[in-house]
Amino acid sequence: MYSETQKNNTILDLIVVGGGINGSAIAADAAGRGLMVGLYDAADFASETSSASSTLMHGGLHHLEHYEFRLLAEALSERETLLKNSPHIVKPMRFRLPHSEFLRPAWLIRSGLFLYDHLGKHTTLSSSQQVNLTSSGLLKKEITKGFEYSDCWVDEERLVLLNAISAKTNGAEVKNYSRVVKAQRQNGLWVVTILNTQTNLRFQRKARALVNATAPWTKPFFEDNQPDEVENTEDWLYIKQFFNHSQADNSANNIRLVKGSHIVVPRLHNKEQAYLLQNKDNRVVFVIPYMNDFSIVGTTDSEYVGDPHQATISNNEIDYLLSVVNQHFIKQLKKEDVVSIFAGVRPLCDEKSEPPHAVTRDYTLTLEQQGHQAPLLCVFGGKLTTYRKRSDSAMALIKPYFEGLSDTWTANTALPGGNFNYSPQQLAKNLVAQNGWLAIKTAHRYVSQFGTLAWRLFEGYESEFSFGTHFGSGLYSREIDYFIDHEFAKNAQDILWRRTKLGLYLNQEQQASVDLYVKNYRNISIAQVS
């Protein structure tokens, strides 16, 4: 075990700033190739952009309309890789697209779905087909014809988290709530000062290369008031230079902030299919089954200016999403039906001439290095679906700086908990069979979160009594302990909204009890260490 002084003097190969999907995936990839890696995020992993998607691991039909065939083919192929490597958090889902005569013609949709079926390989997912929607009893009577195709659903927060866990398993130092407050080149290295925002203590790390995966904060992160943790004007100016170094007029190195907003409502129907609803403004809205009892409705696309931390859904956006749903479904939604909202800012490659919903979801990687300087790699944009290919491309850029770096490996390696010998459904049944007190619904949740690692919850804990306090909806103190000890959880929000989605189920009193338990558990742990 290294002391903090020894860690400060240890030279890492790579420091990654930002623990969203880009940062966590690059850290995991690099650590798996044998590099010494440090991954640091100012808040919790996946607490911003990566937790505000439409929960889809999809190709994206709209890419056809913008002739982004390479991006679409890459995304379609990646679905199969991710289904294979992470079947606990990525699941096939059928999507229904109701047809409206006054919008896209049927021949155009059929042609598009033919390309969708054949641009990328698919051995698991079923092909598209035309369907009769009148028998569903869900849609208004004038909506009779539609199309059905395959894509995937993903638990995006756990996707990020599993990559962070993979990085740590392969030897990386992985820390959330650790804000980079200074990054400086010295003698061919990066010297990085990091603030633990919970203890207010600083530590320093050195590395041969640095990855800026801060996403939306590349521009606006330091445009607000000077943070308290910045020591002096010199530090402040350097940080600003660091995070804005590539914000020249060259749009290839620039980003455009686009806000996407969603609402969560009680489940609109009890069928398995998601719906893709066309609107008169040429945009589409998804209605996606979520957590058995809910539906996610989204997304919107609008220009965003300001601190991404402050992004929230507007009343106009809520009205817009409800209106699109109510134009299609017999069951009508009201604002009172909205049980949760979320919005995130996506950093997309700048295309000033395009409306927000048409801006490419492709990515740009830039490497900045002169002479004997330590290299700086910046990640701009990118779809959630192509995250693994993006990290692979990032590693190809930095490979020349590390002699003997091993080749790509992530395509054929399961994410933590993804090494199944049988179906996730069977694993849930096995957990119940060996733990008779366990509810099958809770077992399915364990499997969808932990995969085959769910067995670790029961090592030395054989009874419901040993699992400790039950806070509601199958959440026991044993599971909370596991999140804190093995999954970097620091507070109740980490657990209720990112490690699980139980914030949708637990009432305020129950959530307060979870919060108190976490604080007491962490205080005891800190006291034992000190």
VEXDREN-2710 file (C-alpha; in Angstrom, 1 decimal):
% VEXDREN-2710
k/r/px/py/pz
1/MET/0.0/0.0/0.0
2/TYR/1.5/3.3/-1.1
3/SER/1.5/6.3/1.2
4/GLU/0.1/9.6/-0.2
5/THR/3.7/10.9/-0.4
6/GLN/4.8/7.9/-2.4
7/LYS/1.8/8.3/-4.7
8/ASN/2.6/12.0/-5.3
9/ASN/6.1/11.0/-6.4
10/THR/5.0/8.0/-8.6
11/ILE/4.9/8.9/-12.3
12/LEU/1.8/7.6/-13.9
13/ASP/1.6/7.0/-17.6
14/LEU/-1.8/8.6/-18.2
15/ILE/-4.1/10.9/-16.2
16/VAL/-7.7/11.1/-17.4
17/VAL/-9.7/14.2/-16.3
18/GLY/-13.5/13.5/-16.4
19/GLY/-15.3/10.3/-15.4
20/GLY/-18.1/10.2/-17.9
21/ILE/-18.3/7.5/-20.6
22/ASN/-15.4/8.9/-22.6
23/GLY/-13.0/9.3/-19.6
24/SER/-14.0/6.0/-17.9
25/ALA/-13.7/4.0/-21.1
26/ILE/-10.3/5.5/-22.0
27/ALA/-9.0/4.8/-18.5
28/ALA/-10.3/1.2/-18.6
29/ASP/-8.8/0.7/-22.1
30/ALA/-5.4/2.1/-21.1
31/ALA/-5.2/0.2/-17.8
32/GLY/-6.1/-3.0/-19.6
33/ARG/-3.1/-2.4/-21.9
34/GLY/-0.8/-2.2/-18.9
35/LEU/-0.5/1.6/-18.5
36/MET/-0.4/3.1/-15.0
37/VAL/-3.5/5.3/-15.1
38/GLY/-5.3/7.9/-12.9
39/LEU/-9.0/8.7/-13.4
40/TYR/-10.4/11.7/-11.6
41/ASP/-13.9/13.3/-11.7
42/ALA/-15.0/16.5/-10.0
43/ALA/-18.3/14.8/-8.9
44/ASP/-19.6/11.3/-9.2
45/PHE/-19.0/9.1/-12.2
46/ALA/-21.8/9.6/-14.8
47/SER/-23.4/12.4/-12.8
48/GLU/-23.8/14.7/-15.8
49/THR/-24.0/14.2/-19.5
50/SER/-23.6/10.4/-19.3
51/SER/-26.6/10.1/-17.0
52/ALA/-28.9/12.2/-19.1
53/SER/-29.3/10.2/-22.3
54/SER/-32.3/8.4/-23.7
55/THR/-31.0/5.1/-22.3
56/LEU/-30.5/3.8/-25.9
57/MET/-27.6/1.8/-27.3
58/HIS/-28.7/2.4/-30.9
59/GLY/-27.6/3.1/-34.4
60/GLY/-29.8/6.2/-34.8
61/LEU/-32.2/6.3/-37.8
62/HIS/-31.7/10.1/-38.1
63/HIS/-28.1/9.5/-39.3
64/LEU/-29.5/8.2/-42.6
65/GLU/-31.2/11.5/-43.3
66/HIS/-27.9/13.3/-42.8
67/TYR/-25.9/10.8/-44.8
68/GLU/-23.7/9.7/-41.9
69/PHE/-23.3/6.2/-43.1
70/ARG/-19.9/5.5/-41.5
71/LEU/-21.1/6.6/-38.1
72/LEU/-24.3/4.6/-38.4
73/ALA/-22.5/1.5/-39.6
74/GLU/-20.1/1.7/-36.7
75/ALA/-22.9/2.2/-34.1
76/LEU/-25.0/-0.6/-35.5
77/SER/-22.0/-3.0/-35.3
78/GLU/-21.1/-1.9/-31.8
79/ARG/-24.6/-2.9/-30.5
80/GLU/-23.7/-6.6/-31.1
81/THR/-20.3/-6.2/-29.3
82/LEU/-21.9/-4.5/-26.3
83/LEU/-24.8/-7.1/-26.1
84/LYS/-22.1/-9.8/-26.0
85/ASN/-19.9/-8.1/-23.4
86/SER/-22.5/-6.6/-21.1
87/PRO/-25.8/-8.5/-21.3
88/HIS/-26.7/-7.5/-17.8
89/ILE/-26.9/-3.8/-18.7
90/VAL/-27.5/-3.9/-22.4
91/LYS/-30.8/-5.5/-23.7
92/PRO/-32.4/-5.9/-27.1
93/MET/-35.6/-3.8/-27.6
94/ARG/-38.1/-3.6/-30.4
95/PHE/-39.1/-0.1/-31.5
96/ARG/-42.3/0.9/-33.3
97/LEU/-42.5/3.8/-35.6
98/PRO/-46.1/4.9/-36.3
99/HIS/-46.5/6.2/-39.9
100/SER/-47.9/9.6/-40.7
101/GLU/-48.8/10.2/-44.3
102/PHE/-48.0/13.9/-44.2
103/LEU/-44.4/13.3/-42.8
104/ARG/-41.9/10.8/-44.2
105/PRO/-43.4/8.6/-46.9
106/ALA/-43.6/4.9/-46.3
107/TRP/-41.2/4.0/-49.1
108/LEU/-38.6/6.2/-47.6
109/ILE/-39.0/4.6/-44.2
110/ARG/-38.8/1.1/-45.7
111/SER/-35.7/2.0/-47.6
112/GLY/-34.1/3.5/-44.5
113/LEU/-34.9/0.4/-42.4
114/PHE/-33.5/-1.8/-45.1
115/LEU/-30.2/0.1/-44.8
116/TYR/-30.5/0.0/-41.0
117/ASP/-30.8/-3.8/-41.2
118/HIS/-27.8/-4.2/-43.5
119/LEU/-25.2/-1.5/-42.8
120/GLY/-24.0/-3.2/-39.6
121/LYS/-23.8/-6.8/-38.8
122/HIS/-26.5/-8.2/-36.5
123/THR/-26.6/-11.8/-35.3
124/THR/-28.7/-11.2/-32.2
125/LEU/-31.2/-8.5/-33.2
126/SER/-34.2/-9.2/-35.4
127/SER/-34.7/-7.4/-38.7
128/SER/-37.3/-4.7/-39.3
129/GLN/-40.9/-5.3/-40.6
130/GLN/-44.1/-3.4/-41.3
131/VAL/-46.8/-3.8/-38.6
132/ASN/-50.5/-3.2/-38.2
133/LEU/-50.9/-0.9/-35.2
134/THR/-54.7/-1.0/-34.9
135/SER/-54.6/-4.2/-32.8
136/SER/-52.4/-2.7/-30.1
137/GLY/-55.3/-0.6/-28.7
138/LEU/-52.7/2.0/-27.7
139/LEU/-52.7/4.5/-30.5
140/LYS/-55.4/6.8/-31.9
141/LYS/-57.7/5.3/-34.5
142/GLU/-56.2/7.2/-37.4
143/ILE/-52.8/5.6/-36.8
144/THR/-53.1/2.2/-38.4
145/LYS/-49.8/1.4/-40.0
146/GLY/-46.2/1.4/-38.7
147/PHE/-42.8/-0.1/-38.8
148/GLU/-40.9/-2.1/-36.2
149/TYR/-37.1/-2.5/-35.9
150/SER/-34.5/-3.5/-33.4
151/ASP/-32.1/-1.5/-31.2
152/CYS/-30.9/-1.8/-27.6
153/TRP/-31.5/-0.3/-24.2
154/VAL/-28.7/0.4/-21.8
155/ASP/-28.3/1.4/-18.2
156/GLU/-25.9/4.3/-19.1
157/GLU/-24.8/5.1/-15.5
158/ARG/-23.8/1.6/-14.8
159/LEU/-22.1/1.4/-18.2
160/VAL/-19.8/4.3/-17.1
161/LEU/-19.4/2.8/-13.6
162/LEU/-18.4/-0.7/-14.9
163/ASN/-15.7/0.9/-17.1
164/ALA/-14.4/2.8/-14.0
165/ILE/-14.4/-0.5/-12.1
166/SER/-12.6/-2.2/-14.9
167/ALA/-9.9/0.5/-14.8
168/LYS/-9.5/0.0/-11.1
169/THR/-9.4/-3.8/-11.5
170/ASN/-6.5/-3.4/-13.9
171/GLY/-4.5/-1.2/-11.4
172/ALA/-5.7/2.3/-12.1
173/GLU/-6.2/4.9/-9.4
174/VAL/-9.9/5.8/-9.7
175/LYS/-11.4/8.7/-7.7
176/ASN/-14.6/10.5/-7.9
177/TYR/-15.3/13.8/-6.1
178/SER/-11.7/14.7/-7.0
179/ARG/-11.5/18.0/-8.9
180/VAL/-8.5/18.9/-11.0
181/VAL/-7.6/22.4/-10.1
182/LYS/-4.2/22.7/-11.8
183/ALA/-2.5/21.0/-14.6
184/GLN/0.9/22.1/-15.7
185/ARG/3.7/20.8/-17.9
186/GLN/7.0/20.4/-16.2
187/ASN/10.2/18.7/-17.5
188/GLY/8.3/16.6/-20.0
189/LEU/5.6/15.5/-17.6
190/TRP/2.1/16.7/-16.6
191/VAL/1.9/17.8/-12.9
192/VAL/-1.7/17.8/-11.8
193/THR/-3.1/19.1/-8.6
194/ILE/-6.4/17.5/-7.4
195/LEU/-8.8/18.6/-4.7
196/ASN/-10.8/16.0/-2.8
197/THR/-14.0/18.0/-2.6
198/GLN/-15.3/16.0/0.4
199/THR/-12.2/16.4/2.7
200/ASN/-11.0/19.6/1.1
201/LEU/-7.5/18.1/1.0
202/ARG/-5.3/18.4/-2.1
203/PHE/-2.9/15.8/-3.6
204/GLN/-0.7/15.8/-6.6
205/ARG/-0.1/13.3/-9.4
206/LYS/2.5/13.3/-12.3
207/ALA/1.9/11.7/-15.7
208/ARG/3.5/11.3/-19.1
209/ALA/0.3/12.1/-20.9
210/LEU/-3.0/13.8/-20.1
211/VAL/-6.6/13.2/-21.4
212/ASN/-9.1/16.0/-21.2
213/ALA/-12.5/14.2/-21.2
214/THR/-14.4/17.0/-19.4
215/ALA/-16.9/17.2/-22.3
216/PRO/-19.3/20.2/-21.9
217/TRP/-16.9/22.0/-19.6
218/THR/-14.2/22.5/-22.2
219/LYS/-15.7/25.9/-22.8
220/PRO/-17.9/27.1/-20.0
221/PHE/-16.4/25.3/-17.0
222/PHE/-14.3/28.2/-15.9
223/GLU/-16.4/31.1/-17.3
224/ASP/-18.3/31.5/-14.0
225/ASN/-16.9/33.0/-10.8
226/GLN/-13.5/31.9/-9.7
227/PRO/-13.9/28.7/-7.5
228/ASP/-12.8/28.9/-3.9
229/GLU/-10.3/26.1/-4.4
230/VAL/-8.2/28.0/-6.8
231/GLU/-5.3/29.3/-4.9
232/ASN/-4.2/32.4/-6.8
233/THR/-4.6/34.4/-10.0
234/GLU/-1.8/32.5/-11.7
235/ASP/-3.5/29.1/-11.1
236/TRP/-6.8/30.6/-12.2
237/LEU/-5.4/31.8/-15.5
238/TYR/-3.6/28.5/-16.1
239/ILE/-6.7/26.4/-15.5
240/LYS/-8.6/28.6/-17.9
241/GLN/-5.9/28.2/-20.5
242/PHE/-5.8/24.4/-19.9
243/PHE/-9.5/23.8/-20.5
244/ASN/-9.8/26.3/-23.3
245/HIS/-6.5/25.6/-25.1
246/SER/-8.1/24.2/-28.2
247/GLN/-11.0/26.6/-28.5
248/ALA/-9.7/28.4/-31.6
249/ASP/-11.9/29.3/-34.5
250/ASN/-11.2/25.9/-36.1
251/SER/-14.5/24.2/-35.6
252/ALA/-12.9/20.7/-35.8
253/ASN/-11.5/21.5/-32.3
254/ASN/-14.6/23.2/-31.1
255/ILE/-17.8/22.0/-29.5
256/ARG/-21.4/23.1/-29.6
257/LEU/-23.5/22.6/-26.4
258/VAL/-26.9/21.1/-27.1
259/LYS/-29.3/20.4/-24.2
260/GLY/-31.5/17.3/-24.3
261/SER/-34.4/16.9/-21.8
262/HIS/-36.5/14.0/-20.7
263/ILE/-39.5/13.3/-18.6
264/VAL/-40.4/10.1/-16.7
265/VAL/-44.1/9.2/-16.4
266/PRO/-46.0/6.1/-15.2
267/ARG/-45.7/3.4/-17.8
268/LEU/-47.9/4.2/-20.8
269/HIS/-48.5/0.6/-21.7
270/ASN/-47.7/-2.9/-20.6
271/LYS/-46.1/-4.0/-23.9
272/GLU/-42.4/-4.6/-24.4
273/GLN/-41.9/-2.2/-27.4
274/ALA/-40.6/1.3/-27.3
275/TYR/-42.1/3.9/-29.7
276/LEU/-40.5/6.4/-32.0
277/LEU/-42.9/9.2/-32.6
278/GLN/-42.5/11.6/-35.6
279/ASN/-43.5/15.2/-35.1
280/LYS/-44.3/18.0/-37.6
281/ASP/-41.1/19.8/-36.9
282/ASN/-39.2/16.8/-38.4
283/ARG/-37.9/15.8/-35.0
284/VAL/-38.7/12.5/-33.2
285/VAL/-39.6/11.6/-29.6
286/PHE/-38.9/8.3/-28.0
287/VAL/-41.3/6.6/-25.5
288/ILE/-39.2/3.9/-23.8
289/PRO/-40.2/1.3/-21.2
290/TYR/-38.2/2.0/-18.0
291/MET/-37.8/0.1/-14.7
292/ASN/-40.9/-2.0/-15.3
293/ASP/-43.2/0.7/-14.0
294/PHE/-42.3/3.9/-15.9
295/SER/-41.8/5.3/-19.4
296/ILE/-39.1/7.8/-20.4
297/VAL/-40.2/10.4/-22.9
298/GLY/-37.6/12.4/-24.8
299/THR/-35.5/14.0/-26.0
300/THR/-35.5/17.6/-26.9
301/ASP/-32.6/19.4/-28.6
302/SER/-31.9/23.1/-27.9
303/GLU/-28.9/25.3/-27.9
304/TYR/-27.4/25.8/-24.5
305/VAL/-25.3/28.6/-23.1
306/GLY/-24.0/28.6/-19.5
307/ASP/-22.8/26.2/-16.9
308/PRO/-23.9/22.6/-17.8
309/HIS/-24.4/22.0/-14.0
310/GLN/-27.4/24.3/-14.2
311/ALA/-29.1/22.6/-17.1
312/THR/-32.7/21.7/-16.4
313/ILE/-35.8/21.0/-18.5
314/SER/-38.1/24.0/-19.2
315/ASN/-41.9/24.1/-19.0
316/ASN/-42.0/24.6/-22.8
317/GLU/-40.0/21.4/-23.2
318/ILE/-42.3/19.5/-20.9
319/ASP/-45.3/20.7/-22.8
320/TYR/-43.6/19.8/-26.1
321/LEU/-43.0/16.2/-25.0
322/LEU/-46.4/15.7/-23.6
323/SER/-48.0/17.2/-26.8
324/VAL/-46.1/14.7/-29.0
325/VAL/-47.2/11.8/-26.9
326/ASN/-50.8/12.9/-26.7
327/GLN/-51.0/13.3/-30.5
328/HIS/-50.3/9.6/-30.8
329/PHE/-51.5/7.7/-27.7
330/ILE/-55.1/7.2/-26.6
331/LYS/-54.0/7.5/-23.0
332/GLN/-53.5/11.2/-22.5
333/LEU/-50.8/12.6/-20.2
334/LYS/-50.9/15.7/-18.0
335/LYS/-48.1/17.6/-16.3
336/GLU/-49.3/16.0/-13.0
337/ASP/-48.3/12.6/-14.4
338/VAL/-44.6/13.6/-14.6
339/VAL/-42.8/11.8/-11.8
340/SER/-39.2/12.8/-12.6
341/ILE/-37.3/15.0/-15.0
342/PHE/-33.7/15.2/-16.2
343/ALA/-31.7/17.2/-18.7
344/GLY/-28.1/17.0/-19.8
345/VAL/-25.8/19.0/-22.0
346/ARG/-24.2/17.1/-24.9
347/PRO/-20.9/18.4/-26.3
348/LEU/-21.3/18.0/-30.0
349/CYS/-18.9/18.8/-32.8
350/ASP/-19.6/22.4/-33.9
351/GLU/-21.7/22.7/-37.1
352/LYS/-23.1/26.3/-36.8
353/SER/-25.2/25.9/-39.9
354/GLU/-27.2/23.0/-38.6
355/PRO/-30.2/23.1/-36.2
356/PRO/-29.5/21.4/-32.8
357/HIS/-31.3/18.2/-33.6
358/ALA/-29.3/17.8/-36.8
359/VAL/-25.8/18.3/-35.4
360/THR/-23.6/15.3/-35.9
361/ARG/-23.1/12.8/-33.0
362/ASP/-19.7/11.9/-34.4
363/TYR/-16.6/12.6/-32.4
364/THR/-13.3/14.4/-32.8
365/LEU/-10.0/13.6/-31.0
366/THR/-7.2/16.1/-31.0
367/LEU/-3.7/15.5/-29.8
368/GLU/-1.6/18.6/-28.9
369/GLN/2.2/18.2/-28.3
370/GLN/5.3/20.0/-29.4
371/GLY/8.9/19.1/-29.0
372/HIS/9.5/17.2/-25.8
373/GLN/6.2/18.4/-24.2
374/ALA/4.0/15.8/-22.5
375/PRO/1.0/15.1/-24.9
376/LEU/-2.5/16.4/-24.3
377/LEU/-5.4/14.5/-25.8
378/CYS/-8.9/16.1/-26.0
379/VAL/-12.2/14.3/-26.7
380/PHE/-15.0/16.2/-28.4
381/GLY/-18.5/14.8/-29.0
382/GLY/-19.5/11.3/-29.6
383/LYS/-22.4/8.9/-29.3
384/LEU/-22.9/6.7/-26.2
385/THR/-23.1/3.7/-28.5
386/THR/-19.7/4.2/-30.1
387/TYR/-17.8/4.8/-26.8
388/ARG/-15.7/1.7/-27.1
389/LYS/-14.5/2.5/-30.6
390/ARG/-13.8/6.0/-29.5
391/SER/-11.5/4.9/-26.6
392/ASP/-9.8/2.5/-29.1
393/SER/-9.1/5.5/-31.4
394/ALA/-7.9/7.5/-28.5
395/MET/-5.4/4.8/-27.6
396/ALA/-4.2/4.6/-31.2
397/LEU/-3.3/8.3/-30.9
398/ILE/-1.3/8.0/-27.7
399/LYS/0.3/4.6/-28.6
400/PRO/3.4/6.2/-30.2
401/TYR/4.3/7.7/-26.8
402/PHE/4.4/4.4/-25.0
403/GLU/6.8/1.8/-26.3
404/GLY/5.5/-1.8/-26.3
405/LEU/1.8/-0.8/-25.6
406/SER/-0.4/-3.8/-26.2
407/ASP/-3.0/-3.9/-28.9
408/THR/-6.8/-3.4/-28.7
409/TRP/-8.6/-5.8/-26.3
410/THR/-12.0/-4.5/-25.3
411/ALA/-14.0/-5.9/-28.2
412/ASN/-13.6/-9.5/-26.9
413/THR/-13.6/-8.8/-23.1
414/ALA/-16.7/-8.7/-20.9
415/LEU/-17.3/-5.7/-18.7
416/PRO/-17.3/-6.6/-15.0
417/GLY/-20.2/-9.0/-14.3
418/GLY/-20.8/-9.7/-18.0
419/ASN/-19.3/-13.2/-18.2
420/PHE/-22.5/-15.2/-18.3
421/ASN/-22.7/-18.9/-18.9
422/TYR/-26.5/-18.8/-19.1
423/SER/-29.1/-16.1/-19.3
424/PRO/-29.5/-13.2/-16.8
425/GLN/-33.0/-14.5/-16.2
426/GLN/-31.7/-17.9/-15.1
427/LEU/-29.1/-16.2/-12.8
428/ALA/-31.9/-14.4/-11.0
429/LYS/-33.7/-17.7/-10.5
430/ASN/-30.6/-19.3/-9.2
431/LEU/-30.1/-16.4/-6.7
432/VAL/-33.7/-17.0/-5.4
433/ALA/-33.2/-20.8/-5.3
434/GLN/-30.2/-20.4/-3.0
435/ASN/-31.6/-17.5/-1.0
436/GLY/-35.2/-18.4/-0.3
437/TRP/-36.0/-15.1/1.4
438/LEU/-35.0/-13.1/-1.7
439/ALA/-37.9/-11.6/-3.8
440/ILE/-37.6/-12.5/-7.5
441/LYS/-38.0/-8.8/-8.5
442/THR/-35.0/-7.8/-6.3
443/ALA/-33.0/-10.7/-7.7
444/HIS/-33.7/-9.4/-11.3
445/ARG/-32.5/-6.0/-10.2
446/TYR/-29.3/-7.4/-8.7
447/VAL/-28.6/-9.2/-11.9
448/SER/-29.3/-6.1/-14.1
449/GLN/-26.9/-4.1/-11.9
450/PHE/-24.1/-6.5/-11.0
451/GLY/-24.4/-9.3/-13.5
452/THR/-22.5/-12.4/-12.3
453/LEU/-20.9/-10.3/-9.6
454/ALA/-24.3/-10.4/-7.8
455/TRP/-23.0/-13.5/-6.0
456/ARG/-20.6/-11.3/-4.1
457/LEU/-23.5/-9.7/-2.2
458/PHE/-24.2/-13.1/-0.6
459/GLU/-20.7/-14.1/0.3
460/GLY/-20.9/-14.5/4.1
461/TYR/-24.5/-13.1/4.1
462/GLU/-27.0/-16.0/3.9
463/SER/-30.1/-14.6/5.5
464/GLU/-32.4/-11.6/5.2
465/PHE/-31.4/-10.7/8.7
466/SER/-27.7/-10.6/7.8
467/PHE/-28.5/-8.2/4.9
468/GLY/-29.4/-5.6/7.6
469/THR/-31.9/-2.8/7.4
470/HIS/-34.5/-2.9/4.7
471/PHE/-35.1/0.7/3.4
472/GLY/-37.8/-0.3/0.9
473/SER/-38.1/-1.7/-2.6
474/GLY/-35.5/-4.4/-1.9
475/LEU/-32.7/-2.0/-0.9
476/TYR/-30.9/-3.4/2.2
477/SER/-27.9/-2.0/4.0
478/ARG/-25.8/-4.9/2.7
479/GLU/-26.2/-3.5/-0.8
480/ILE/-25.4/0.0/0.3
481/ASP/-22.2/-1.2/2.0
482/TYR/-21.2/-2.9/-1.3
483/PHE/-21.7/0.3/-3.3
484/ILE/-19.5/2.2/-0.8
485/ASP/-16.8/-0.4/-0.5
486/HIS/-16.6/-1.5/-4.2
487/GLU/-18.4/1.0/-6.4
488/PHE/-17.1/4.4/-5.2
489/ALA/-20.5/5.6/-3.8
490/LYS/-20.1/8.5/-1.4
491/ASN/-23.7/9.7/-0.7
492/ALA/-27.3/8.7/-1.0
493/GLN/-27.7/10.4/-4.4
494/ASP/-24.9/8.2/-5.8
495/ILE/-26.8/5.1/-4.7
496/LEU/-30.4/6.1/-5.4
497/TRP/-29.9/7.5/-8.8
498/ARG/-26.7/6.2/-10.4
499/ARG/-25.9/2.8/-8.7
500/THR/-29.6/2.1/-8.8
501/LYS/-32.8/4.0/-9.9
502/LEU/-34.5/3.4/-6.6
503/GLY/-35.0/7.1/-6.2
504/LEU/-38.1/6.6/-8.3
505/TYR/-39.5/4.2/-5.7
506/LEU/-38.5/5.3/-2.3
507/ASN/-40.4/8.1/-0.6
508/GLN/-38.7/11.1/1.0
509/GLU/-38.6/9.5/4.5
510/GLN/-37.0/6.4/3.1
511/GLN/-34.5/8.4/1.1
512/ALA/-33.6/10.4/4.2
513/SER/-33.0/7.1/6.0
514/VAL/-30.6/6.0/3.3
515/ASP/-28.8/9.3/3.5
516/LEU/-28.4/9.0/7.2
517/TYR/-27.1/5.5/7.0
518/VAL/-24.5/6.4/4.3
519/LYS/-23.2/9.3/6.4
520/ASN/-22.9/7.1/9.5
521/TYR/-21.2/4.3/7.6
522/ARG/-18.7/6.6/5.9
523/ASN/-17.9/8.4/9.2
524/ILE/-17.2/5.0/10.9
525/SER/-15.0/4.0/7.9
526/ILE/-13.0/7.3/8.0
527/ALA/-12.6/7.0/11.8
528/GLN/-11.2/3.4/11.4
529/VAL/-8.7/4.5/8.8
530/SER/-7.5/7.5/10.8
END
